[in-house]
Amino acid sequence: MRGVAKSKAVVQVYLVCSECRTRNYYKKKNKQYKKKLQFRKYCPVCKKHTLHVEGK
Ligand SMILES: [Zn+2]
């Protein structure tokens, strides 16, 4: 058996509302991308757009 599976290079991360800590979205992320992901997205709990940051 030759070759290592390359599909492991992509991981699934959650986008967590920075205000209420709810996991509202998830995204696929390349492991080689070292920065934390941040997006402004709508949070149904806060009922407004908030900053969502990468979480586990
Ligand atoms: Zn929220």
N, CA, C, O and the ligand as a Tripos MOL2 file, in Angstrom:
@<TRIPOS>MOLECULE
protein
  225   223    57     0     0
PROTEIN
NO_CHARGES

@<TRIPOS>ATOM
      1 N           0.8420   -1.2010    0.0000 N.3       1 MET1
      2 CA          0.0000    0.0000    0.0000 C.3       1 MET1
      3 C           0.8790    1.2530    0.0000 C.2       1 MET1
      4 O           1.6880    1.4750    0.9010 O.2       1 MET1
      5 N           0.6910    2.0450   -1.0220 N.am      2 ARG2
      6 CA          1.5040    3.2600   -1.1280 C.3       2 ARG2
      7 C           0.6120    4.4810   -1.0360 C.2       2 ARG2
      8 O          -0.5620    4.4500   -1.4050 O.2       2 ARG2
      9 N           1.1920    5.5400   -0.5420 N.am      3 GLY3
     10 CA          0.4620    6.8030   -0.5140 C.3       3 GLY3
     11 C          -0.3960    6.9400    0.7270 C.2       3 GLY3
     12 O          -1.0800    6.0040    1.1390 O.2       3 GLY3
     13 N          -0.3470    8.0990    1.3000 N.am      4 VAL4
     14 CA         -1.1570    8.3950    2.4800 C.3       4 VAL4
     15 C          -2.4250    9.1130    2.0080 C.2       4 VAL4
     16 O          -2.3770    9.9410    1.0980 O.2       4 VAL4
     17 N          -3.5270    8.7970    2.6180 N.am      5 ALA5
     18 CA         -4.7830    9.4490    2.2450 C.3       5 ALA5
     19 C          -4.6660   10.9570    2.4350 C.2       5 ALA5
     20 O          -4.3320   11.4390    3.5170 O.2       5 ALA5
     21 N          -4.9410   11.6740    1.3810 N.am      6 LYS6
     22 CA         -4.7870   13.1290    1.4570 C.3       6 LYS6
     23 C          -6.0650   13.8310    1.9050 C.2       6 LYS6
     24 O          -6.0630   15.0320    2.1750 O.2       6 LYS6
     25 N          -7.1290   13.0900    1.9770 N.am      7 SER7
     26 CA         -8.4070   13.7160    2.3340 C.3       7 SER7
     27 C          -8.3970   14.2260    3.7690 C.2       7 SER7
     28 O          -9.2400   15.0440    4.1370 O.2       7 SER7
     29 N          -7.4690   13.7640    4.5750 N.am      8 LYS8
     30 CA         -7.3880   14.2090    5.9740 C.3       8 LYS8
     31 C          -6.9380   15.6640    6.0970 C.2       8 LYS8
     32 O          -6.9520   16.2330    7.1880 O.2       8 LYS8
     33 N          -6.5460   16.2530    4.9900 N.am      9 ALA9
     34 CA         -6.0570   17.6350    5.0270 C.3       9 ALA9
     35 C          -7.1850   18.6280    5.2930 C.2       9 ALA9
     36 O          -6.9410   19.7880    5.6240 O.2       9 ALA9
     37 N          -8.4220   18.1580    5.1420 N.am     10 VAL10
     38 CA         -9.5600   19.0540    5.3650 C.3      10 VAL10
     39 C         -10.2890   18.6260    6.6320 C.2      10 VAL10
     40 O         -10.6190   17.4540    6.8090 O.2      10 VAL10
     41 N         -10.5310   19.5810    7.4980 N.am     11 VAL11
     42 CA        -11.2470   19.2910    8.7380 C.3      11 VAL11
     43 C         -12.5270   20.1110    8.7760 C.2      11 VAL11
     44 O         -12.6470   21.1350    8.1040 O.2      11 VAL11
     45 N         -13.4630   19.6520    9.5590 N.am     12 GLN12
     46 CA        -14.7160   20.3770    9.7310 C.3      12 GLN12
     47 C         -14.6200   21.1860   11.0150 C.2      12 GLN12
     48 O         -14.2790   20.6600   12.0740 O.2      12 GLN12
     49 N         -14.9240   22.4640   10.9040 N.am     13 VAL13
     50 CA        -14.9070   23.3040   12.0970 C.3      13 VAL13
     51 C         -16.2640   23.9800   12.2410 C.2      13 VAL13
     52 O         -16.9770   24.2070   11.2630 O.2      13 VAL13
     53 N         -16.5920   24.2870   13.4640 N.am     14 TYR14
     54 CA        -17.8380   24.9850   13.7220 C.3      14 TYR14
     55 C         -17.5940   26.4820   13.7750 C.2      14 TYR14
     56 O         -16.5120   26.9350   14.1470 O.2      14 TYR14
     57 N         -18.5970   27.2320   13.4020 N.am     15 LEU15
     58 CA        -18.5640   28.6780   13.6000 C.3      15 LEU15
     59 C         -19.4870   28.9890   14.7690 C.2      15 LEU15
     60 O         -20.6950   28.7600   14.7160 O.2      15 LEU15
     61 N         -18.8840   29.5110   15.8180 N.am     16 VAL16
     62 CA        -19.5850   29.7270   17.0790 C.3      16 VAL16
     63 C         -19.8640   31.2120   17.2460 C.2      16 VAL16
     64 O         -18.9700   32.0410   17.0690 O.2      16 VAL16
     65 N         -21.0930   31.5450   17.5830 N.am     17 CYS17
     66 CA        -21.4590   32.9340   17.8490 C.3      17 CYS17
     67 C         -20.6230   33.4540   19.0140 C.2      17 CYS17
     68 O         -20.5610   32.8260   20.0710 O.2      17 CYS17
     69 N         -19.9920   34.5870   18.8170 N.am     18 SER18
     70 CA        -19.1030   35.1020   19.8660 C.3      18 SER18
     71 C         -19.8830   35.7050   21.0270 C.2      18 SER18
     72 O         -19.3010   36.0070   22.0690 O.2      18 SER18
     73 N         -21.1720   35.8820   20.8660 N.am     19 GLU19
     74 CA        -21.9620   36.4730   21.9580 C.3      19 GLU19
     75 C         -22.6780   35.4100   22.7920 C.2      19 GLU19
     76 O         -22.6480   35.4710   24.0210 O.2      19 GLU19
     77 N         -23.3160   34.4430   22.1480 N.am     20 CYS20
     78 CA        -24.0740   33.4480   22.9160 C.3      20 CYS20
     79 C         -23.4420   32.0620   22.8650 C.2      20 CYS20
     80 O         -23.9320   31.1320   23.5060 O.2      20 CYS20
     81 N         -22.3760   31.9220   22.1210 N.am     21 ARG21
     82 CA        -21.6140   30.6590   22.0640 C.3      21 ARG21
     83 C         -22.3840   29.5150   21.4330 C.2      21 ARG21
     84 O         -22.0560   28.3510   21.6660 O.2      21 ARG21
     85 N         -23.3930   29.8180   20.6460 N.am     22 THR22
     86 CA        -24.1210   28.7720   19.9490 C.3      22 THR22
     87 C         -23.3880   28.4060   18.6620 C.2      22 THR22
     88 O         -22.8790   29.2790   17.9600 O.2      22 THR22
     89 N         -23.3390   27.1350   18.3630 N.am     23 ARG23
     90 CA        -22.7700   26.6820   17.0850 C.3      23 ARG23
     91 C         -23.8410   26.8100   16.0120 C.2      23 ARG23
     92 O         -24.7880   26.0250   15.9630 O.2      23 ARG23
     93 N         -23.6790   27.8000   15.1630 N.am     24 ASN24
     94 CA        -24.7090   28.0410   14.1620 C.3      24 ASN24
     95 C         -24.3650   27.5080   12.7820 C.2      24 ASN24
     96 O         -25.2550   27.1860   11.9950 O.2      24 ASN24
     97 N         -23.1020   27.4160   12.4930 N.am     25 TYR25
     98 CA        -22.6800   27.0090   11.1550 C.3      25 TYR25
     99 C         -21.4660   26.0960   11.2700 C.2      25 TYR25
    100 O         -20.7690   26.0840   12.2850 O.2      25 TYR25
    101 N         -21.2330   25.3400   10.2140 N.am     26 TYR26
    102 CA        -19.9560   24.6460   10.1560 C.3      26 TYR26
    103 C         -19.3480   24.8210    8.7810 C.2      26 TYR26
    104 O         -20.0410   25.0670    7.7940 O.2      26 TYR26
    105 N         -18.0660   24.6900    8.7470 N.am     27 LYS27
    106 CA        -17.3310   24.9160    7.5180 C.3      27 LYS27
    107 C         -16.2360   23.8870    7.3860 C.2      27 LYS27
    108 O         -15.7510   23.3310    8.3710 O.2      27 LYS27
    109 N         -15.8570   23.6460    6.1420 N.am     28 LYS28
    110 CA        -14.6780   22.8220    5.9140 C.3      28 LYS28
    111 C         -13.4770   23.7350    5.8140 C.2      28 LYS28
    112 O         -13.5360   24.8000    5.2000 O.2      28 LYS28
    113 N         -12.4030   23.3110    6.4160 N.am     29 LYS29
    114 CA        -11.2130   24.1490    6.4770 C.3      29 LYS29
    115 C          -9.9950   23.3080    6.1630 C.2      29 LYS29
    116 O          -9.8600   22.1800    6.6370 O.2      29 LYS29
    117 N          -9.1170   23.8660    5.3650 N.am     30 ASN30
    118 CA         -7.8540   23.1950    5.0800 C.3      30 ASN30
    119 C          -6.9630   23.2920    6.3060 C.2      30 ASN30
    120 O          -6.7730   24.3770    6.8550 O.2      30 ASN30
    121 N          -6.4210   22.1700    6.7350 N.am     31 LYS31
    122 CA         -5.5930   22.1440    7.9460 C.3      31 LYS31
    123 C          -4.3860   23.0660    7.8460 C.2      31 LYS31
    124 O          -3.8610   23.5340    8.8560 O.2      31 LYS31
    125 N          -3.9580   23.3170    6.6250 N.am     32 GLN32
    126 CA         -2.7720   24.1470    6.4630 C.3      32 GLN32
    127 C          -3.0720   25.6300    6.6590 C.2      32 GLN32
    128 O          -2.1630   26.4560    6.7400 O.2      32 GLN32
    129 N          -4.3490   25.9460    6.7320 N.am     33 TYR33
    130 CA         -4.7380   27.3310    6.9810 C.3      33 TYR33
    131 C          -4.7130   27.5510    8.4860 C.2      33 TYR33
    132 O          -5.6020   27.0830    9.1980 O.2      33 TYR33
    133 N          -3.7120   28.2520    8.9670 N.am     34 LYS34
    134 CA         -3.4690   28.3040   10.4160 C.3      34 LYS34
    135 C          -4.2810   29.3750   11.1310 C.2      34 LYS34
    136 O          -4.4990   29.2900   12.3390 O.2      34 LYS34
    137 N          -4.7240   30.3740   10.3940 N.am     35 LYS35
    138 CA         -5.4690   31.4470   11.0430 C.3      35 LYS35
    139 C          -6.8440   30.9690   11.4790 C.2      35 LYS35
    140 O          -7.4070   30.0410   10.8990 O.2      35 LYS35
    141 N          -7.3710   31.6110   12.4990 N.am     36 LYS36
    142 CA         -8.7340   31.3200   12.9240 C.3      36 LYS36
    143 C          -9.7140   31.9490   11.9380 C.2      36 LYS36
    144 O          -9.5430   33.0800   11.4830 O.2      36 LYS36
    145 N         -10.7310   31.1780   11.6350 N.am     37 LEU37
    146 CA        -11.7580   31.7040   10.7440 C.3      37 LEU37
    147 C         -12.6880   32.6230   11.5220 C.2      37 LEU37
    148 O         -13.0140   32.3640   12.6810 O.2      37 LEU37
    149 N         -13.1070   33.6950   10.8700 N.am     38 GLN38
    150 CA        -14.0630   34.6310   11.4800 C.3      38 GLN38
    151 C         -15.0240   35.1200   10.4100 C.2      38 GLN38
    152 O         -14.6060   35.5420    9.3310 O.2      38 GLN38
    153 N         -16.2900   35.0620   10.7110 N.am     39 PHE39
    154 CA        -17.2880   35.5460    9.7600 C.3      39 PHE39
    155 C         -18.3770   36.2870   10.5110 C.2      39 PHE39
    156 O         -18.7250   35.9320   11.6380 O.2      39 PHE39
    157 N         -18.9060   37.3120    9.8810 N.am     40 ARG40
    158 CA        -20.1120   37.9380   10.4210 C.3      40 ARG40
    159 C         -21.3000   37.2320    9.8120 C.2      40 ARG40
    160 O         -21.5070   37.2670    8.5990 O.2      40 ARG40
    161 N         -22.0900   36.5820   10.6730 N.am     41 LYS41
    162 CA        -23.2310   35.8290   10.1910 C.3      41 LYS41
    163 C         -24.4260   36.0560   11.1090 C.2      41 LYS41
    164 O         -24.3010   36.5290   12.2380 O.2      41 LYS41
    165 N         -25.5890   35.6960   10.5700 N.am     42 TYR42
    166 CA        -26.8050   35.8520   11.3600 C.3      42 TYR42
    167 C         -26.8890   34.7740   12.4290 C.2      42 TYR42
    168 O         -26.7170   33.5890   12.1420 O.2      42 TYR42
    169 N         -27.1510   35.1850   13.6480 N.am     43 CYS43
    170 CA        -27.3560   34.2310   14.7380 C.3      43 CYS43
    171 C         -28.8360   34.1920   15.0840 C.2      43 CYS43
    172 O         -29.3970   35.2180   15.4690 O.2      43 CYS43
    173 N         -29.4830   33.0430   14.9580 N.am     44 PRO44
    174 CA        -30.9200   32.9500   15.2630 C.3      44 PRO44
    175 C         -31.2180   33.0740   16.7490 C.2      44 PRO44
    176 O         -32.3570   33.3490   17.1260 O.2      44 PRO44
    177 N         -30.2230   32.8790   17.5920 N.am     45 VAL45
    178 CA        -30.4290   33.0220   19.0400 C.3      45 VAL45
    179 C         -30.3870   34.4970   19.4340 C.2      45 VAL45
    180 O         -31.2460   34.9770   20.1740 O.2      45 VAL45
    181 N         -29.3760   35.2100   18.9270 N.am     46 CYS46
    182 CA        -29.2660   36.6510   19.2110 C.3      46 CYS46
    183 C         -30.2070   37.4690   18.3310 C.2      46 CYS46
    184 O         -30.4800   38.6340   18.6200 O.2      46 CYS46
    185 N         -30.6960   36.8610   17.2680 N.am     47 LYS47
    186 CA        -31.5790   37.5150   16.3000 C.3      47 LYS47
    187 C         -30.9270   38.7340   15.6480 C.2      47 LYS47
    188 O         -31.5760   39.7510   15.4060 O.2      47 LYS47
    189 N         -29.6550   38.6090   15.3770 N.am     48 LYS48
    190 CA        -28.9350   39.6620   14.6630 C.3      48 LYS48
    191 C         -27.6440   39.0920   14.1110 C.2      48 LYS48
    192 O         -27.2770   37.9540   14.4040 O.2      48 LYS48
    193 N         -26.9590   39.8910   13.3110 N.am     49 HIS49
    194 CA        -25.6570   39.4670   12.8150 C.3      49 HIS49
    195 C         -24.6130   39.6640   13.9030 C.2      49 HIS49
    196 O         -24.5130   40.7340   14.5040 O.2      49 HIS49
    197 N         -23.8560   38.6340   14.1400 N.am     50 THR50
    198 CA        -22.7860   38.7120   15.1340 C.3      50 THR50
    199 C         -21.5190   38.1330   14.5230 C.2      50 THR50
    200 O         -21.5460   37.5230   13.4540 O.2      50 THR50
    201 N         -20.4350   38.3320   15.2080 N.am     51 LEU51
    202 CA        -19.1870   37.7230   14.7790 C.3      51 LEU51
    203 C         -19.1950   36.2430   15.1760 C.2      51 LEU51
    204 O         -19.4240   35.8960   16.3350 O.2      51 LEU51
    205 N         -18.9440   35.3980   14.2020 N.am     52 HIS52
    206 CA        -18.8290   33.9660   14.4660 C.3      52 HIS52
    207 C         -17.3670   33.5720   14.3010 C.2      52 HIS52
    208 O         -16.7260   33.9100   13.3060 O.2      52 HIS52
    209 N         -16.8610   32.8660   15.2740 N.am     53 VAL53
    210 CA        -15.4650   32.4490   15.2240 C.3      53 VAL53
    211 C         -15.3730   30.9280   15.2210 C.2      53 VAL53
    212 O         -16.2940   30.2150   15.6190 O.2      53 VAL53
    213 N         -14.2540   30.4840   14.7680 N.am     54 GLU54
    214 CA        -14.0270   29.0500   14.6590 C.3      54 GLU54
    215 C         -13.9860   28.3980   16.0490 C.2      54 GLU54
    216 O         -13.3190   28.8860   16.9610 O.2      54 GLU54
    217 N         -14.7090   27.2930   16.1830 N.am     55 GLY55
    218 CA        -14.6760   26.5400   17.4240 C.3      55 GLY55
    219 C         -14.6310   25.0590   17.1080 C.2      55 GLY55
    220 O         -14.6230   24.6760   15.9380 O.2      55 GLY55
    221 N         -14.6010   24.2190   18.1330 N.am     56 LYS56
    222 CA        -14.5080   22.7770   17.9030 C.3      56 LYS56
    223 C         -15.9030   22.1740   17.6770 C.2      56 LYS56
    224 O         -16.0270   20.9680   17.4660 O.2      56 LYS56
    225 ZN        -25.6620   34.4200   19.2040 Zn       57 ZN57
@<TRIPOS>BOND
     1     1     2 1
     2     2     3 1
     3     3     4 2
     4     3     5 am
     5     5     6 1
     6     6     7 1
     7     7     8 2
     8     7     9 am
     9     9    10 1
    10    10    11 1
    11    11    12 2
    12    11    13 am
    13    13    14 1
    14    14    15 1
    15    15    16 2
    16    15    17 am
    17    17    18 1
    18    18    19 1
    19    19    20 2
    20    19    21 am
    21    21    22 1
    22    22    23 1
    23    23    24 2
    24    23    25 am
    25    25    26 1
    26    26    27 1
    27    27    28 2
    28    27    29 am
    29    29    30 1
    30    30    31 1
    31    31    32 2
    32    31    33 am
    33    33    34 1
    34    34    35 1
    35    35    36 2
    36    35    37 am
    37    37    38 1
    38    38    39 1
    39    39    40 2
    40    39    41 am
    41    41    42 1
    42    42    43 1
    43    43    44 2
    44    43    45 am
    45    45    46 1
    46    46    47 1
    47    47    48 2
    48    47    49 am
    49    49    50 1
    50    50    51 1
    51    51    52 2
    52    51    53 am
    53    53    54 1
    54    54    55 1
    55    55    56 2
    56    55    57 am
    57    57    58 1
    58    58    59 1
    59    59    60 2
    60    59    61 am
    61    61    62 1
    62    62    63 1
    63    63    64 2
    64    63    65 am
    65    65    66 1
    66    66    67 1
    67    67    68 2
    68    67    69 am
    69    69    70 1
    70    70    71 1
    71    71    72 2
    72    71    73 am
    73    73    74 1
    74    74    75 1
    75    75    76 2
    76    75    77 am
    77    77    78 1
    78    78    79 1
    79    79    80 2
    80    79    81 am
    81    81    82 1
    82    82    83 1
    83    83    84 2
    84    83    85 am
    85    85    86 1
    86    86    87 1
    87    87    88 2
    88    87    89 am
    89    89    90 1
    90    90    91 1
    91    91    92 2
    92    91    93 am
    93    93    94 1
    94    94    95 1
    95    95    96 2
    96    95    97 am
    97    97    98 1
    98    98    99 1
    99    99   100 2
   100    99   101 am
   101   101   102 1
   102   102   103 1
   103   103   104 2
   104   103   105 am
   105   105   106 1
   106   106   107 1
   107   107   108 2
   108   107   109 am
   109   109   110 1
   110   110   111 1
   111   111   112 2
   112   111   113 am
   113   113   114 1
   114   114   115 1
   115   115   116 2
   116   115   117 am
   117   117   118 1
   118   118   119 1
   119   119   120 2
   120   119   121 am
   121   121   122 1
   122   122   123 1
   123   123   124 2
   124   123   125 am
   125   125   126 1
   126   126   127 1
   127   127   128 2
   128   127   129 am
   129   129   130 1
   130   130   131 1
   131   131   132 2
   132   131   133 am
   133   133   134 1
   134   134   135 1
   135   135   136 2
   136   135   137 am
   137   137   138 1
   138   138   139 1
   139   139   140 2
   140   139   141 am
   141   141   142 1
   142   142   143 1
   143   143   144 2
   144   143   145 am
   145   145   146 1
   146   146   147 1
   147   147   148 2
   148   147   149 am
   149   149   150 1
   150   150   151 1
   151   151   152 2
   152   151   153 am
   153   153   154 1
   154   154   155 1
   155   155   156 2
   156   155   157 am
   157   157   158 1
   158   158   159 1
   159   159   160 2
   160   159   161 am
   161   161   162 1
   162   162   163 1
   163   163   164 2
   164   163   165 am
   165   165   166 1
   166   166   167 1
   167   167   168 2
   168   167   169 am
   169   169   170 1
   170   170   171 1
   171   171   172 2
   172   171   173 am
   173   173   174 1
   174   174   175 1
   175   175   176 2
   176   175   177 am
   177   177   178 1
   178   178   179 1
   179   179   180 2
   180   179   181 am
   181   181   182 1
   182   182   183 1
   183   183   184 2
   184   183   185 am
   185   185   186 1
   186   186   187 1
   187   187   188 2
   188   187   189 am
   189   189   190 1
   190   190   191 1
   191   191   192 2
   192   191   193 am
   193   193   194 1
   194   194   195 1
   195   195   196 2
   196   195   197 am
   197   197   198 1
   198   198   199 1
   199   199   200 2
   200   199   201 am
   201   201   202 1
   202   202   203 1
   203   203   204 2
   204   203   205 am
   205   205   206 1
   206   206   207 1
   207   207   208 2
   208   207   209 am
   209   209   210 1
   210   210   211 1
   211   211   212 2
   212   211   213 am
   213   213   214 1
   214   214   215 1
   215   215   216 2
   216   215   217 am
   217   217   218 1
   218   218   219 1
   219   219   220 2
   220   219   221 am
   221   221   222 1
   222   222   223 1
   223   223   224 2
@<TRIPOS>SUBSTRUCTURE
     1 MET1         2 RESIDUE 1 A MET
     2 ARG2         6 RESIDUE 1 A ARG
     3 GLY3        10 RESIDUE 1 A GLY
     4 VAL4        14 RESIDUE 1 A VAL
     5 ALA5        18 RESIDUE 1 A ALA
     6 LYS6        22 RESIDUE 1 A LYS
     7 SER7        26 RESIDUE 1 A SER
     8 LYS8        30 RESIDUE 1 A LYS
     9 ALA9        34 RESIDUE 1 A ALA
    10 VAL10       38 RESIDUE 1 A VAL
    11 VAL11       42 RESIDUE 1 A VAL
    12 GLN12       46 RESIDUE 1 A GLN
    13 VAL13       50 RESIDUE 1 A VAL
    14 TYR14       54 RESIDUE 1 A TYR
    15 LEU15       58 RESIDUE 1 A LEU
    16 VAL16       62 RESIDUE 1 A VAL
    17 CYS17       66 RESIDUE 1 A CYS
    18 SER18       70 RESIDUE 1 A SER
    19 GLU19       74 RESIDUE 1 A GLU
    20 CYS20       78 RESIDUE 1 A CYS
    21 ARG21       82 RESIDUE 1 A ARG
    22 THR22       86 RESIDUE 1 A THR
    23 ARG23       90 RESIDUE 1 A ARG
    24 ASN24       94 RESIDUE 1 A ASN
    25 TYR25       98 RESIDUE 1 A TYR
    26 TYR26      102 RESIDUE 1 A TYR
    27 LYS27      106 RESIDUE 1 A LYS
    28 LYS28      110 RESIDUE 1 A LYS
    29 LYS29      114 RESIDUE 1 A LYS
    30 ASN30      118 RESIDUE 1 A ASN
    31 LYS31      122 RESIDUE 1 A LYS
    32 GLN32      126 RESIDUE 1 A GLN
    33 TYR33      130 RESIDUE 1 A TYR
    34 LYS34      134 RESIDUE 1 A LYS
    35 LYS35      138 RESIDUE 1 A LYS
    36 LYS36      142 RESIDUE 1 A LYS
    37 LEU37      146 RESIDUE 1 A LEU
    38 GLN38      150 RESIDUE 1 A GLN
    39 PHE39      154 RESIDUE 1 A PHE
    40 ARG40      158 RESIDUE 1 A ARG
    41 LYS41      162 RESIDUE 1 A LYS
    42 TYR42      166 RESIDUE 1 A TYR
    43 CYS43      170 RESIDUE 1 A CYS
    44 PRO44      174 RESIDUE 1 A PRO
    45 VAL45      178 RESIDUE 1 A VAL
    46 CYS46      182 RESIDUE 1 A CYS
    47 LYS47      186 RESIDUE 1 A LYS
    48 LYS48      190 RESIDUE 1 A LYS
    49 HIS49      194 RESIDUE 1 A HIS
    50 THR50      198 RESIDUE 1 A THR
    51 LEU51      202 RESIDUE 1 A LEU
    52 HIS52      206 RESIDUE 1 A HIS
    53 VAL53      210 RESIDUE 1 A VAL
    54 GLU54      214 RESIDUE 1 A GLU
    55 GLY55      218 RESIDUE 1 A GLY
    56 LYS56      222 RESIDUE 1 A LYS
    57 ZN57       225 GROUP 0 **** ****
